[in-house]
Amino acid sequence: MANFLVLFLWLLTSFFLNAETIDLGTFGPVFSVEEENMIKVFKKRLQLYEEAGKLEDLKHQWQSKIKDGFKTPKAVEGVQNTVQERSFYHDPSLIIEHDIKTPKGDVLARKGDLYNPLTVMKPEKGFLFIRGTEDNHVV
């Protein structure tokens, strides 16, 4: 079996090493790939808005959309209003999988160390999740 495999590999490699390239010609029309530069497209579009006097309106729309996104972020799927008050305790500690070093080579954390991010960022009273669009959540 091993001899057969060696023979097969030898035939395969000799076939490719002795292969010649042949120009098969061109079949059908050939077009170069040309795409517009997206930065130029955006600049052109902004210039058209500016010439039409609509650029300020567009800026205000973007600003209000961003502000609305901050004021009312998308709700997390699956989170529902509670029926009964309850608390949960969570330990976010993690075990370092490999040494973490600075570019200078100083070790920040060693493999196997237990690290709790809450030792650095200490919330004074825990976390509270609310839905800002509901009156009974906002006081």
BAGUGU-127635 format. One record per residue: residue in one letter; x, y, z of N, C-alpha, C in turn. Coordinates in Angstrom, 2 decimals. Example, Ala and Ser with C-alpha at 12.3 -4.5 7.8 and 13.67 -1.06 7.14 Angstrom:
<rs>
+---------+---------+---------+---------+---------+---------+---------+---------+---------+---------+
! residuo !     n_u !     n_v !     n_w !    ca_u !    ca_v !    ca_w !     c_u !     c_v !     c_w !
+---------+---------+---------+---------+---------+---------+---------+---------+---------+---------+
!       A !   13.19 !   -5.69 !    7.80 !   12.30 !   -4.50 !    7.80 !   13.20 !   -3.30 !    7.80 !
!       S !   12.85 !   -2.25 !    7.08 !   13.67 !   -1.06 !    7.14 !   12.90 !    0.03 !    7.87 !
+---------+---------+---------+---------+---------+---------+---------+---------+---------+---------+
</rs>
This chain:
<rs>
+---------+---------+---------+---------+---------+---------+---------+---------+---------+---------+
! residuo !     n_u !     n_v !     n_w !    ca_u !    ca_v !    ca_w !     c_u !     c_v !     c_w !
+---------+---------+---------+---------+---------+---------+---------+---------+---------+---------+
!       M !    0.83 !   -1.20 !    0.00 !    0.00 !    0.00 !    0.00 !    0.87 !    1.26 !    0.00 !
!       A !    1.93 !    1.23 !    0.81 !    2.82 !    2.39 !    0.89 !    3.51 !    2.63 !   -0.45 !
!       N !    3.87 !    1.54 !   -1.13 !    4.52 !    1.66 !   -2.44 !    3.57 !    2.31 !   -3.45 !
!       F !    2.30 !    1.90 !   -3.39 !    1.31 !    2.46 !   -4.30 !    1.15 !    3.96 !   -4.07 !
!       L !    1.11 !    4.35 !   -2.80 !    0.96 !    5.76 !   -2.46 !    2.16 !    6.58 !   -2.95 !
!       V !    3.36 !    6.05 !   -2.77 !    4.57 !    6.74 !   -3.23 !    4.55 !    6.86 !   -4.75 !
!       L !    4.16 !    5.78 !   -5.45 !    4.07 !    5.80 !   -6.91 !    3.04 !    6.82 !   -7.39 !
!       F !    1.90 !    6.83 !   -6.72 !    0.84 !    7.77 !   -7.09 !    1.31 !    9.22 !   -6.91 !
!       L !    1.94 !    9.51 !   -5.78 !    2.42 !   10.88 !   -5.54 !    3.50 !   11.27 !   -6.55 !
!       W !    4.38 !   10.31 !   -6.89 !    5.44 !   10.58 !   -7.86 !    4.84 !   10.90 !   -9.24 !
!       L !    3.83 !   10.11 !   -9.65 !    3.18 !   10.36 !  -10.94 !    2.46 !   11.71 !  -10.94 !
!       L !    1.80 !   12.00 !   -9.85 !    1.06 !   13.26 !   -9.74 !    2.00 !   14.46 !   -9.83 !
!       T !    3.08 !   14.43 !   -9.07 !    4.01 !   15.57 !   -9.09 !    4.74 !   15.66 !  -10.43 !
!       S !    5.10 !   14.52 !  -11.03 !    5.79 !   14.58 !  -12.33 !    4.85 !   15.12 !  -13.40 !
!       F !    3.56 !   14.82 !  -13.27 !    2.59 !   15.35 !  -14.23 !    2.55 !   16.88 !  -14.15 !
!       F !    2.48 !   17.41 !  -12.93 !    2.39 !   18.85 !  -12.78 !    3.71 !   19.56 !  -13.08 !
!       L !    4.82 !   18.92 !  -12.80 !    6.11 !   19.56 !  -13.07 !    6.40 !   19.62 !  -14.57 !
!       N !    5.88 !   18.67 !  -15.34 !    6.11 !   18.66 !  -16.78 !    4.98 !   19.33 !  -17.55 !
!       A !    3.99 !   19.85 !  -16.85 !    2.85 !   20.46 !  -17.51 !    3.25 !   21.76 !  -18.19 !
!       E !    2.62 !   22.02 !  -19.32 !    2.87 !   23.26 !  -20.05 !    1.61 !   24.11 !  -20.00 !
!       T !    1.80 !   25.40 !  -20.06 !    0.65 !   26.28 !  -20.11 !    0.29 !   26.56 !  -21.55 !
!       I !   -0.99 !   26.58 !  -21.80 !   -1.48 !   26.81 !  -23.16 !   -2.47 !   27.96 !  -23.11 !
!       D !   -2.35 !   28.90 !  -24.03 !   -3.30 !   30.00 !  -24.13 !   -4.52 !   29.48 !  -24.89 !
!       L !   -5.63 !   29.40 !  -24.21 !   -6.85 !   28.89 !  -24.82 !   -7.63 !   29.99 !  -25.53 !
!       G !   -7.15 !   31.21 !  -25.51 !   -7.82 !   32.31 !  -26.19 !   -8.89 !   32.94 !  -25.32 !
!       T !   -9.64 !   33.85 !  -25.92 !  -10.69 !   34.57 !  -25.22 !  -12.03 !   34.21 !  -25.82 !
!       F !  -12.96 !   33.86 !  -25.00 !  -14.30 !   33.52 !  -25.45 !  -15.25 !   34.58 !  -24.93 !
!       G !  -15.81 !   35.37 !  -25.79 !  -16.74 !   36.41 !  -25.40 !  -16.04 !   37.70 !  -25.05 !
!       P !  -16.82 !   38.75 !  -24.85 !  -16.22 !   40.06 !  -24.54 !  -15.61 !   40.08 !  -23.14 !
!       V !  -14.55 !   40.85 !  -22.99 !  -13.88 !   41.00 !  -21.70 !  -13.94 !   42.47 !  -21.31 !
!       F !  -14.40 !   42.72 !  -20.09 !  -14.52 !   44.09 !  -19.60 !  -13.65 !   44.24 !  -18.37 !
!       S !  -13.04 !   45.39 !  -18.24 !  -12.25 !   45.65 !  -17.03 !  -13.21 !   45.95 !  -15.89 !
!       V !  -12.79 !   45.61 !  -14.69 !  -13.62 !   45.85 !  -13.51 !  -13.39 !   47.29 !  -13.08 !
!       E !  -14.45 !   48.05 !  -13.07 !  -14.34 !   49.45 !  -12.65 !  -15.43 !   49.74 !  -11.63 !
!       E !  -15.02 !   50.22 !  -10.49 !  -15.96 !   50.62 !   -9.45 !  -15.68 !   52.06 !   -9.07 !
!       E !  -16.74 !   52.75 !   -8.73 !  -16.56 !   54.13 !   -8.31 !  -15.97 !   54.16 !   -6.90 !
!       N !  -15.11 !   55.11 !   -6.66 !  -14.54 !   55.32 !   -5.34 !  -15.67 !   55.82 !   -4.43 !
!       M !  -15.94 !   55.07 !   -3.33 !  -17.07 !   55.40 !   -2.46 !  -16.91 !   56.77 !   -1.81 !
!       I !  -15.69 !   57.17 !   -1.51 !  -15.48 !   58.48 !   -0.91 !  -15.89 !   59.57 !   -1.90 !
!       K !  -15.52 !   59.39 !   -3.17 !  -15.91 !   60.37 !   -4.19 !  -17.42 !   60.40 !   -4.37 !
!       V !  -18.05 !   59.22 !   -4.30 !  -19.51 !   59.16 !   -4.42 !  -20.17 !   59.93 !   -3.29 !
!       F !  -19.70 !   59.72 !   -2.04 !  -20.28 !   60.43 !   -0.90 !  -20.03 !   61.94 !   -1.00 !
!       K !  -18.82 !   62.32 !   -1.43 !  -18.53 !   63.75 !   -1.57 !  -19.42 !   64.38 !   -2.62 !
!       K !  -19.62 !   63.67 !   -3.73 !  -20.49 !   64.19 !   -4.80 !  -21.92 !   64.35 !   -4.30 !
!       R !  -22.37 !   63.34 !   -3.53 !  -23.74 !   63.40 !   -3.00 !  -23.90 !   64.56 !   -2.03 !
!       L !  -22.89 !   64.75 !   -1.17 !  -22.95 !   65.86 !   -0.22 !  -22.92 !   67.20 !   -0.94 !
!       Q !  -22.15 !   67.28 !   -2.01 !  -22.09 !   68.52 !   -2.77 !  -23.44 !   68.81 !   -3.43 !
!       L !  -24.11 !   67.77 !   -3.91 !  -25.44 !   67.97 !   -4.50 !  -26.43 !   68.47 !   -3.45 !
!       Y !  -26.34 !   67.91 !   -2.23 !  -27.20 !   68.39 !   -1.14 !  -26.90 !   69.84 !   -0.83 !
!       E !  -25.60 !   70.19 !   -0.81 !  -25.21 !   71.56 !   -0.50 !  -25.71 !   72.53 !   -1.58 !
!       E !  -25.58 !   72.14 !   -2.84 !  -26.04 !   73.00 !   -3.94 !  -27.54 !   73.18 !   -3.92 !
!       A !  -28.27 !   72.15 !   -3.46 !  -29.73 !   72.23 !   -3.38 !  -30.18 !   72.92 !   -2.10 !
!       G !  -29.22 !   73.25 !   -1.21 !  -29.58 !   73.93 !    0.04 !  -30.17 !   72.98 !    1.07 !
!       K !  -29.93 !   71.68 !    0.92 !  -30.50 !   70.70 !    1.85 !  -29.48 !   70.09 !    2.80 !
!       L !  -28.23 !   70.56 !    2.74 !  -27.18 !   69.96 !    3.57 !  -27.43 !   70.19 !    5.05 !
!       E !  -27.86 !   71.39 !    5.44 !  -28.14 !   71.68 !    6.85 !  -29.28 !   70.81 !    7.35 !
!       D !  -30.32 !   70.63 !    6.53 !  -31.43 !   69.75 !    6.93 !  -30.94 !   68.33 !    7.16 !
!       L !  -30.06 !   67.87 !    6.27 !  -29.50 !   66.53 !    6.40 !  -28.69 !   66.39 !    7.68 !
!       K !  -27.89 !   67.42 !    7.99 !  -27.10 !   67.40 !    9.23 !  -28.01 !   67.33 !   10.45 !
!       H !  -29.09 !   68.12 !   10.44 !  -30.03 !   68.11 !   11.57 !  -30.72 !   66.75 !   11.70 !
!       Q !  -31.05 !   66.13 !   10.57 !  -31.67 !   64.79 !   10.61 !  -30.71 !   63.79 !   11.25 !
!       W !  -29.44 !   63.83 !   10.83 !  -28.45 !   62.91 !   11.39 !  -28.28 !   63.15 !   12.89 !
!       Q !  -28.20 !   64.43 !   13.28 !  -28.01 !   64.75 !   14.69 !  -29.20 !   64.26 !   15.53 !
!       S !  -30.41 !   64.49 !   15.05 !  -31.57 !   64.07 !   15.82 !  -31.67 !   62.55 !   15.87 !
!       K !  -31.29 !   61.87 !   14.80 !  -31.31 !   60.41 !   14.78 !  -30.32 !   59.85 !   15.79 !
!       I !  -29.14 !   60.46 !   15.87 !  -28.12 !   60.00 !   16.82 !  -28.57 !   60.28 !   18.25 !
!       K !  -29.14 !   61.48 !   18.49 !  -29.63 !   61.82 !   19.83 !  -30.75 !   60.87 !   20.25 !
!       D !  -31.67 !   60.59 !   19.34 !  -32.77 !   59.68 !   19.66 !  -32.25 !   58.28 !   19.98 !
!       G !  -31.19 !   57.87 !   19.28 !  -30.59 !   56.57 !   19.55 !  -30.00 !   56.49 !   20.94 !
!       F !  -29.43 !   57.61 !   21.42 !  -28.88 !   57.64 !   22.78 !  -29.98 !   57.71 !   23.81 !
!       K !  -31.02 !   58.50 !   23.52 !  -32.11 !   58.66 !   24.49 !  -32.93 !   57.39 !   24.64 !
!       T !  -33.20 !   56.72 !   23.53 !  -34.00 !   55.50 !   23.56 !  -33.28 !   54.40 !   22.79 !
!       P !  -32.28 !   53.79 !   23.42 !  -31.57 !   52.70 !   22.73 !  -32.49 !   51.51 !   22.51 !
!       K !  -32.11 !   50.67 !   21.58 !  -32.92 !   49.48 !   21.29 !  -32.98 !   48.60 !   22.53 !
!       A !  -34.17 !   48.07 !   22.80 !  -34.35 !   47.21 !   23.96 !  -33.64 !   45.88 !   23.74 !
!       V !  -33.15 !   45.32 !   24.82 !  -32.51 !   44.02 !   24.76 !  -33.59 !   42.97 !   24.61 !
!       E !  -33.45 !   42.12 !   23.60 !  -34.45 !   41.10 !   23.34 !  -34.55 !   40.13 !   24.50 !
!       G !  -35.76 !   39.78 !   24.86 !  -35.96 !   38.79 !   25.91 !  -36.09 !   39.38 !   27.30 !
!       V !  -35.74 !   40.65 !   27.50 !  -35.87 !   41.27 !   28.82 !  -37.30 !   41.77 !   28.98 !
!       Q !  -37.94 !   41.32 !   30.04 !  -39.35 !   41.67 !   30.27 !  -39.50 !   42.36 !   31.62 !
!       N !  -40.65 !   42.99 !   31.81 !  -40.94 !   43.61 !   33.11 !  -41.06 !   42.52 !   34.17 !
!       T !  -40.60 !   42.84 !   35.38 !  -40.68 !   41.86 !   36.45 !  -42.07 !   41.84 !   37.05 !
!       V !  -42.45 !   40.69 !   37.54 !  -43.72 !   40.54 !   38.23 !  -43.47 !   40.63 !   39.73 !
!       Q !  -42.34 !   40.08 !   40.16 !  -41.98 !   40.07 !   41.57 !  -40.55 !   40.60 !   41.70 !
!       E !  -40.33 !   41.47 !   42.68 !  -39.00 !   42.03 !   42.87 !  -38.02 !   40.95 !   43.29 !
!       R !  -36.83 !   40.95 !   42.67 !  -35.80 !   39.97 !   43.03 !  -34.44 !   40.51 !   42.66 !
!       S !  -33.41 !   39.92 !   43.24 !  -32.04 !   40.34 !   43.00 !  -31.23 !   39.14 !   42.53 !
!       F !  -30.21 !   39.43 !   41.75 !  -29.31 !   38.40 !   41.27 !  -27.89 !   38.82 !   41.59 !
!       Y !  -27.05 !   37.88 !   41.94 !  -25.65 !   38.15 !   42.18 !  -24.84 !   37.44 !   41.11 !
!       H !  -23.88 !   38.16 !   40.58 !  -23.07 !   37.61 !   39.49 !  -21.61 !   37.92 !   39.74 !
!       D !  -20.77 !   36.94 !   39.58 !  -19.33 !   37.12 !   39.73 !  -18.71 !   37.14 !   38.33 !
!       P !  -18.27 !   38.30 !   37.85 !  -17.74 !   38.40 !   36.49 !  -16.26 !   38.00 !   36.39 !
!       S !  -15.72 !   37.35 !   37.42 !  -14.31 !   36.98 !   37.42 !  -13.99 !   36.06 !   36.25 !
!       L !  -12.77 !   36.19 !   35.76 !  -12.32 !   35.33 !   34.68 !  -10.90 !   34.89 !   34.95 !
!       I !  -10.56 !   33.74 !   34.37 !   -9.21 !   33.21 !   34.53 !   -8.42 !   33.59 !   33.28 !
!       I !   -7.26 !   34.20 !   33.48 !   -6.42 !   34.64 !   32.37 !   -5.88 !   33.41 !   31.64 !
!       E !   -6.08 !   33.35 !   30.31 !   -5.69 !   32.17 !   29.54 !   -4.23 !   32.20 !   29.10 !
!       H !   -3.65 !   33.39 !   28.98 !   -2.24 !   33.51 !   28.60 !   -1.69 !   34.81 !   29.17 !
!       D !   -0.38 !   34.88 !   29.31 !    0.24 !   36.09 !   29.86 !   -0.14 !   37.31 !   29.01 !
!       I !   -0.45 !   38.40 !   29.68 !   -0.76 !   39.66 !   29.00 !    0.36 !   40.63 !   29.34 !
!       K !    1.04 !   41.09 !   28.28 !    2.19 !   41.97 !   28.48 !    2.00 !   43.29 !   27.75 !
!       T !    2.70 !   44.30 !   28.23 !    2.72 !   45.58 !   27.55 !    3.70 !   45.48 !   26.38 !
!       P !    3.68 !   46.44 !   25.46 !    4.66 !   46.41 !   24.36 !    6.11 !   46.41 !   24.85 !
!       K !    6.35 !   46.95 !   26.05 !    7.71 !   46.96 !   26.60 !    8.07 !   45.62 !   27.24 !
!       G !    7.10 !   44.75 !   27.41 !    7.38 !   43.43 !   27.98 !    6.98 !   43.29 !   29.44 !
!       D !    6.45 !   44.35 !   30.05 !    6.00 !   44.26 !   31.43 !    4.76 !   43.38 !   31.51 !
!       V !    4.70 !   42.50 !   32.49 !    3.57 !   41.58 !   32.62 !    2.43 !   42.28 !   33.37 !
!       L !    1.27 !   42.33 !   32.72 !    0.08 !   42.90 !   33.35 !   -0.69 !   41.82 !   34.11 !
!       A !   -0.78 !   40.64 !   33.49 !   -1.49 !   39.53 !   34.12 !   -0.84 !   38.23 !   33.67 !
!       R !   -0.75 !   37.29 !   34.59 !   -0.11 !   36.01 !   34.28 !   -1.17 !   34.94 !   34.01 !
!       K !   -0.80 !   33.98 !   33.19 !   -1.67 !   32.87 !   32.86 !   -2.11 !   32.18 !   34.15 !
!       G !   -3.42 !   31.94 !   34.26 !   -3.96 !   31.26 !   35.43 !   -4.44 !   32.20 !   36.53 !
!       D !   -4.09 !   33.50 !   36.45 !   -4.56 !   34.46 !   37.45 !   -6.08 !   34.61 !   37.36 !
!       L !   -6.70 !   34.83 !   38.50 !   -8.13 !   35.12 !   38.56 !   -8.30 !   36.63 !   38.59 !
!       Y !   -9.08 !   37.17 !   37.67 !   -9.22 !   38.62 !   37.55 !  -10.70 !   38.99 !   37.62 !
!       N !  -11.02 !   39.92 !   38.50 !  -12.39 !   40.41 !   38.62 !  -12.39 !   41.88 !   38.21 !
!       P !  -13.02 !   42.23 !   37.07 !  -13.02 !   43.62 !   36.61 !  -13.70 !   44.58 !   37.57 !
!       L !  -14.55 !   44.07 !   38.45 !  -15.24 !   44.96 !   39.39 !  -14.31 !   45.47 !   40.48 !
!       T !  -13.10 !   44.91 !   40.60 !  -12.13 !   45.46 !   41.55 !  -11.58 !   46.78 !   41.05 !
!       V !  -11.64 !   47.00 !   39.75 !  -11.17 !   48.24 !   39.15 !  -12.33 !   49.22 !   39.01 !
!       M !  -13.44 !   48.74 !   38.50 !  -14.63 !   49.56 !   38.29 !  -15.67 !   49.12 !   39.32 !
!       K !  -15.78 !   49.84 !   40.42 !  -16.67 !   49.44 !   41.50 !  -17.99 !   50.22 !   41.43 !
!       P !  -19.07 !   49.55 !   41.02 !  -20.35 !   50.24 !   41.08 !  -20.77 !   50.37 !   42.54 !
!       E !  -21.19 !   51.56 !   42.92 !  -21.51 !   51.80 !   44.33 !  -22.75 !   51.05 !   44.79 !
!       K !  -23.77 !   50.97 !   43.91 !  -25.02 !   50.36 !   44.33 !  -25.50 !   49.28 !   43.37 !
!       G !  -24.61 !   48.73 !   42.58 !  -25.01 !   47.67 !   41.65 !  -25.50 !   48.24 !   40.33 !
!       F !  -26.12 !   47.41 !   39.56 !  -26.65 !   47.80 !   38.26 !  -28.16 !   47.73 !   38.28 !
!       L !  -28.79 !   48.66 !   37.61 !  -30.23 !   48.67 !   37.50 !  -30.58 !   48.84 !   36.03 !
!       F !  -31.39 !   47.93 !   35.51 !  -31.79 !   47.99 !   34.10 !  -33.21 !   48.51 !   34.02 !
!       I !  -33.38 !   49.58 !   33.25 !  -34.72 !   50.18 !   33.08 !  -35.03 !   50.34 !   31.61 !
!       R !  -36.29 !   50.51 !   31.32 !  -36.74 !   50.86 !   29.98 !  -37.23 !   52.30 !   30.07 !
!       G !  -36.46 !   53.21 !   29.48 !  -36.74 !   54.63 !   29.62 !  -38.01 !   55.11 !   28.95 !
!       T !  -38.64 !   54.28 !   28.13 !  -39.86 !   54.70 !   27.46 !  -41.10 !   54.39 !   28.31 !
!       E !  -40.92 !   53.70 !   29.42 !  -42.07 !   53.36 !   30.27 !  -42.10 !   54.28 !   31.49 !
!       D !  -43.23 !   54.91 !   31.71 !  -43.36 !   55.88 !   32.80 !  -43.07 !   55.29 !   34.16 !
!       N !  -43.49 !   54.05 !   34.40 !  -43.29 !   53.46 !   35.74 !  -41.84 !   53.05 !   35.98 !
!       H !  -40.99 !   53.10 !   34.95 !  -39.57 !   52.83 !   35.13 !  -38.80 !   54.11 !   35.45 !
!       V !  -39.32 !   55.24 !   34.98 !  -38.63 !   56.51 !   35.14 !  -39.34 !   57.33 !   36.19 !
!       V !  -38.57 !   57.84 !   37.16 !  -39.19 !   58.63 !   38.24 !  -38.97 !   60.10 !   37.93 !
+---------+---------+---------+---------+---------+---------+---------+---------+---------+---------+
</rs>
